[in-house]
Each structure stands twice: as structure tokens, then as C-alpha cells.
């Protein structure tokens, strides 16, 4: 089922090229963040990242509306994105806030039990144990909000219900997403390395100590300004492909597991005195 929905998503993207626009916008914004990071440092990136994420959310909401209606253009993409913007943003804020509250409460409990501050390994395990189940259950909140026109808590409740009732199908969905991401990212990494082969060649002469102490700043210095632009291009193309495909796949998958209520049509006829039914 999950793979068939993926094929449906690819067909929908071929049928509606406007669905690629959010990928173009998100790719350009992500590539610009990478360039700003290398030119100005992380101070501006952290602030621009929040603004860019809010912009991308608008286009994602508009994309889901277009998939729901099966038609539309750029104007509808933007107008519907504005219309459903807070319908998608507010549940996301609620989920993030809930994760933070649960994490703080668990941290307080663990601190009281062990009588001290837990180490980093315990914090990592706690974070994963809280974040992964929450995201698994609430992953379809935006599609529920748009496809079924639900409010904040109703969309979260609907996502939890669907994910809990279709655990194996949702796991298959995430496996297909992971496989697709791996193929795209691995392919782009091969292309990136091919373009920068001459600049990365000195790494082959490094010993184990040098490799262990090698950090991202040294890598950026090694590839130079030209490598920075090539990396930005790979980021752009990666998000250009991943975002539209995964969002469309998510919408198609949600539509399949959510289903539509079937209408039972009564055949014309009547019952006799013994309860037997006769059609006209």
C-alpha cells in the first residue's frame, strides 16, 4: 500500500507542476542559509531560519490544499496557504510545547530519583523516547487539518487516532520515506564529491589522528568559496526534490488511510407482514 501511494504521489507531481514550487522556494531559502552561515556566521542564520521556516510553512499548507482539490495554480497556492496558515501553524506549536513540557517533567522526575543531574547519554535517550513517539503519532496533523478541515486539537487527535489504528502502514510509510531520502542524498553526495574531488584529495593523506580532529570549519576552508557554491547547489536540488515528493506522498497516504465514509443506498421496495423484503 505504501509503495502504491508513493507512485500515486509521483503521478500527481507530474500532473500538477505547481506542486514543485514549494520545493523551489524551500531550496532557495535553505541554500541561502548555507551561504549566509559561511559568510556571516551563525548569528543571522538562527534568526533567518525561523523566518524562512514560517515562509515554507505557508507554501506547504497551500500545496496540501491543491492536492486536496486536485487543481489550482500559483495564485491559489499562495491564497490557500494564507487561509490555512494558522490552521497548520498552531497545532505545530502545541506539539512542540507539549514535547518541551513532557521533557521538563521527566527531567525533574529523573533528577529527583537519581539525586543529581543526569549525564548526556541519559538526556539523549530521554529526548528520543519522548520525541519519536510524539512525532510518529502527530505526524499527520497538517493533512488532517486541511483535508478534513479540523481545528487545532481536533487535527492532532485525528492524527493520533489514524497513526494508532494503522501502525504497520505508518511504519511502512516512514520506511519508504527513509529509503527515498537515502537514495536522493546519497546521489547528491556522489555528485558533490565528483565536483570537489581535487579539493578533497588531501583528505586521503590524513592519518587517524588528523581525521579524528577534522571538523566542519576545516572542511569549509578546504573546499573554498567555489565549494561553498557547489554545496549550496546540492542543498537546493536536494530540497527541491525531497520536499514536494514527501509532502505529496504524505497527502496521498493520509487520504488512503483516512478513507471516505461509504454511502449505503437502499434499493426501492417494501417489507411484507412477515418481514420479507421485495424490490420493485
Residue pairs with C-beta under 8 A, 6 or more apart in sequence:
1 169
1 172
1 256
2 169
2 172
2 173
2 175
2 176
2 253
3 176
5 173
5 249
5 252
5 253
5 256
6 176
6 180
6 249
6 252
8 252
9 245
9 248
9 249
9 251
9 252
10 245
10 248
12 19
12 67
12 248
12 252
13 19
13 20
13 244
13 245
13 248
16 66
16 67
16 70
16 71
16 72
18 66
18 72
18 73
18 74
18 77
19 63
19 66
19 67
19 244
19 248
20 240
20 244
21 59
21 63
21 74
21 77
22 56
22 59
22 60
22 62
22 63
22 77
22 243
22 244
22 247
23 239
23 240
23 241
23 242
23 243
23 244
24 240
25 55
25 56
25 59
26 56
26 59
26 239
26 240
26 243
27 235
27 236
27 237
27 238
27 239
27 240
27 243
28 236
29 52
29 55
29 56
30 52
30 235
30 236
30 239
31 232
31 233
31 235
31 236
32 48
32 232
33 45
33 48
33 49
33 52
34 228
34 231
34 232
34 235
35 228
35 229
35 232
36 44
36 45
36 48
37 45
38 220
38 228
54 89
56 243
57 85
57 88
57 89
57 92
58 78
58 81
58 82
58 85
59 77
59 78
59 81
60 81
60 88
60 142
60 243
60 247
61 80
61 81
61 84
61 85
61 87
61 88
61 142
61 146
62 76
62 77
62 78
62 79
62 80
62 81
62 82
62 84
63 77
63 81
63 244
63 247
63 248
63 251
64 84
64 88
64 142
64 143
64 146
64 147
64 247
64 251
65 72
65 76
65 77
65 80
65 81
65 83
65 84
65 146
66 72
66 76
66 77
66 80
67 248
67 251
67 252
68 146
68 147
68 251
69 76
72 80
84 145
84 146
87 145
87 146
87 151
87 152
87 155
88 141
88 142
88 145
88 146
90 152
91 138
91 141
91 142
91 145
91 152
91 153
91 155
91 156
92 141
92 142
94 152
94 153
94 156
95 134
95 135
95 138
95 141
95 156
98 134
99 130
99 131
99 134
102 130
102 134
103 126
103 127
103 130
106 126
106 130
107 118
107 123
107 126
110 118
110 122
110 126
111 117
111 118
118 126
136 163
136 170
136 174
137 159
137 160
137 163
137 164
138 156
138 159
138 160
138 163
139 159
139 163
139 170
139 250
140 158
140 159
140 162
140 163
140 250
140 254
141 155
141 156
141 158
141 159
142 155
143 159
143 250
143 251
143 254
143 255
144 150
144 154
144 155
144 156
144 158
144 159
144 162
144 254
144 258
145 151
145 152
145 155
147 251
147 254
147 255
147 258
148 155
148 158
148 258
150 158
162 170
162 254
162 257
162 258
163 170
166 257
169 253
169 257
170 257
173 249
173 250
173 253
176 249
177 246
177 249
180 242
180 245
180 246
181 242
181 246
184 238
184 241
184 242
185 238
188 234
188 237
188 238
189 234
191 234
192 230
192 231
192 234
193 200
195 230
196 223
196 227
196 230
199 222
199 223
199 224
199 226
199 227
200 222
200 223
202 222
203 211
203 214
203 222
206 214
220 227
220 228
223 230
223 231
267 279
268 279
268 280
269 277
269 278
269 279
269 280
270 277
270 278
270 280
271 277
271 278
272 278
